Amino acid sequence: MTKNIKFLSFLTGCFLLVNFFSFSQSIPSSELYHKLLRLQETKRVLYVAAHPDDENTRLIAYLSNGLHSEVAYLSLTRGDGGQNLIGKELGIGLGQIRTQELLKARETDGGRQYFTRAKDFGYSKNPDETLQNWDREKVLSDVVWVIRKFQPDIIITRFNTIPGVTHGHHTTSAILAGEAFDLAGDPKAFPDQLNNVNTWQPKRIFWNSYNFGGEFKEDPDEVYDVFETGEFNPLLGETYSQIAADSRTMHKSQGFGATAGIGAAVDHIQFIKGEPFQNSAFDGVKDRWSEVEGGKEIEAMIQSLIEKFNFINPVINLKSLMQIRSELLSLNSKAVWIIEKIQKIDELIYEVLGLEIEFVTKQELGFSGEQINATLLVNNPSPVLLTDISLQLYDTYYTASNKAASNNEPIQIPVEFQLAESTPLSQPYWLVNPSEEAIYDVRDQTMIGKPFNDLEIGGDLNFKIDGQEFKTAIPLVFKYNDQVDGEIKQPFTIVPEVDLTLSKETVFLIPGSDPKLKVTVHFKNQLIDGGLDFINLPADKYKILTITDNAFLKERVYEVEFVPNGNGVKEITARYVTSQGKTFDQITNRILYKHIPNLTYFQPAKIRLIQEDWKVSGAKVGYIPGAGDDIPGVLTSLGYQVEEIGEADYSVEKLSQYKAIVVGIRAYNTNETLASNQQVLMGYVRSGGNLVVQYNTSSPLLTNQLGPYPFTLSRTRVAVQEAPIKSNWDSPVLTTPNKIEESDYEGWVQERGLYFVGQMDEKYQTPFTMNDPEEDPSNGALIYAKYGEGTYTYTGISFFRQLPAGVPGAIKLFINLIEQ
């Protein structure tokens, strides 16, 4: 049976992670009991900081699993402006990785996750600078929205409001949390939100006080509560420290693998404002069960089940769970916490029965209008009957089974349907409306705060247990068996029927560079007649040299040559226009790492044309990989012959073929082979080579001898991308072979640089000094020295951001470094 269905969106809430791929009973009875304890508890805590990895996972683990509270972490940003230890993704790509890593962290420590619309625009040294970039009212409204939506009893900030002691984003998160605490209960504050949520006033707000340099000591003039966060949880079989370490280790893109502390540990929270307390941070926080008619009776039923819980045969607990569910439904309340309790008891019932429910297909990607073949699988290993099973894809189409599921006899139902032509792409919701500002353009108020899109393609699964009706949203997923990793499930994703890839994103129209570009048009079904052109570029400014069709790969490759059109930077967009007039101009970006779900997002096929009269030799350049950057691709586009240097290439004889060798970012933090062959590299320089080393963090370093003469790395950086640069204009770095001018320091992105050199040997020369506003100048952005017959350069300038972004002045400067 084939029907046309519309785009499906299921509002499951920010906290529901268990349903993302399927239901399955995979937890022991002790964890079922643990979930029952959490069902009974009604305390709620909101933890607030600025970035993924800022959160105190030990405190979240304790509050969630020790006190059984509902705990949410509000990260103001998605970490888009950080560095990436595991790959090349930066910016919006990195933001998606870190979003999913946060979701994995919360899945581990028992919390849930929220965000504001603020972009992480890179390091900021104080809140004034931060709020010059962020729209203060919008970010503040988002914090208020999350408080009203989540309704916490207490709020805890990771940082305090004292400027200058930490990242400006950090301090701002505490400032805005304090302001939102005052406003969330005021109906005059952001009144438009009240169409969807009610006002809410938390009881009090705290700062999760700390001393990273040693043991924390209480200030006798302040009031604290203290949590024993190093305790062992016998139901989970772990200490909260271990849960916290496992959670923090999910932040793999930041290199935050953690080892659990052993033994007792405490966390302090310092009272900031709200109602005073005597004994506990939760003093005066009412048991929500007592706030609703019939609630105390339900709480008593849960307590009774806790006391008589059957660990040996969990299905025996079903009768009591069903009675509790029936009473919860009879409350007929729209209160957030009651709706959540109903969802949680449903999950408990599914897990007590051991239900396994899947809606799977054998393809990962689909496009609008495509017919999809899928299978619904329902397996119930218990003797309890599941009856009236149906899957509703849309209100005009559903599939039903006349069989009852029980006794470990799975039911499989083929489901065949067609995606509507109007089905939108699986674009992360905060990227749907592009924004150049430091805040994402999210126009649907109900989406603000959510970590990711609602379930998009799937259906409502309906069934009955003992006469009670259940309905749960279940997504369509791609399921396959990997030869190494076994069963793999990934989200089913909607992509364009036609998309493009570019051989490079920047084309240089300079002497010696290649002015050609290959545009590959991919067709998901079959080749479609049409043609390629470029938005914002006249037809006489390019030539299509060849068109090659590959019916087997379902792709058409255009080789294009651009002709000079005047010095400067011009941005154009490639597009494929079908003979029916449909236009396709999107690149499908895929992010694939084993520790998170596959990610897909879309961007216009934009190309930067840069025409300059720079001098570039086009010589052979070696590249030593580090944590990952796109420098090699840019150098290739400039006309250099770039080769990656591998483990077998470390001899002075082999390295001498390269005019220059570029070391990738954080290579001395990550590349063991490089560190163990440092003397070979120094021999290359001594024999006449030119070595250019990009930034490393000060810890951990695989070797302390980074150059031919001693120097140390600091944490100094220049975070303001427009910060003035004082230059020694006679330096060969600024004169040979291209003359650097003041205008070349304009138009940089995010920052000037980071982890500058601190102390250095007097043999090094420093062509720059630079500093952020109201700070002392630093000369450690770039240092170089003659060593033997060659040249050594170390630089903390963020070329890894500037070159892929097509910043002309930075590219010109990097050419000079290679040509020394």
Secondary structure, DSSP 8 states (H G I E B T S, - for coil): ---EE----B---TT--TTSS-B---S-HHHHHHHHHHHH---EEEEEESSTT-S-HHHHHHHHHTS--EEEEEESS--TTS--SSSS--HHHHHHHHHHHHHHHHHHHS-EEEE-SB---S--SSHHHHHHHS-HHHHHHHHHHHHHHH--SEEEESS-S-TTSS-HHHHHHHHHHHHHHHHTT-TTSSGGGGGTS-----SEEEE----TTS-----TTS-EEEE-TT-EETTTTEEHHHHHHHHHTT-GGGT-------S---EEEEEEEES--SS-TTTT---GGGGSTTHHHHHHHHHHHHHH--SSSGGGGHHHHHHHHHHHHHT----HHHHHHHHHHHHHHHHHHT-EEEEEES-SEE-TT-EEEEEEEEE--SSS-EEEEEEEEETTEEEE-SS-B-TT--EEEEEEEEE-TT------GGGSS---SSB-----GGGTT-SS--B-SEEEEEEEETTEEEEEEEE-EEEEEETTTEEEEEE-EE--SEEEEES-SEEEESTTS--EEEEEEEESSS---EEEEEETS-GGGEEEEEEEEETTTTEEEEEEEE----SEEEEEEEEEEETTS-EE-EEEEEE--TTS--EEEEEE-EEEEEE--------EEEEE--S--SHHHHHHHTT-EEEE--GGG-SHHHHTT-SEEEE-TTHHHH-HHHHHTHHHHHHHHHTT-EEEE----SSS-S-S--SSS-EEE-S--B--TT--EEE-TTSGGGTSSS---GGGGSS--S-SBSS-EEEE-TT-B--EEE--TTS--B--SEEEEEETTEEEEEE-B-HHHHTTTT-HHHHHHHHHHHH-
